[in-house]
């Protein structure tokens, strides 16, 4: 299967509820690479599974909307991690 990469932005109650750790665990389970504050790379099925999981979120989260868009694949990543950054593929909102 070919790789693809998406940027994602999650709206709702996702602060202080373990959302980053939840997303990192799910992405790792699905064999994806990338980072929590908004990119995932891997096969299409794994990305769909991740988006479904983050749409539900951890128990205390309340996800209102998940935005996504396709972006260029990146070489050299070996895992899915947590990265805090002010950069966003969605621009400022």
Secondary structure, DSSP 8 states (H G I E B T S, - for coil): ---EEEEEEEEEE-TTTTHHHHHHHHHHHTT-EEETTTEEEE-HHHHHHHHHHHHH-STT-EEEEEEEEEE---SS--SEE----S--TT---
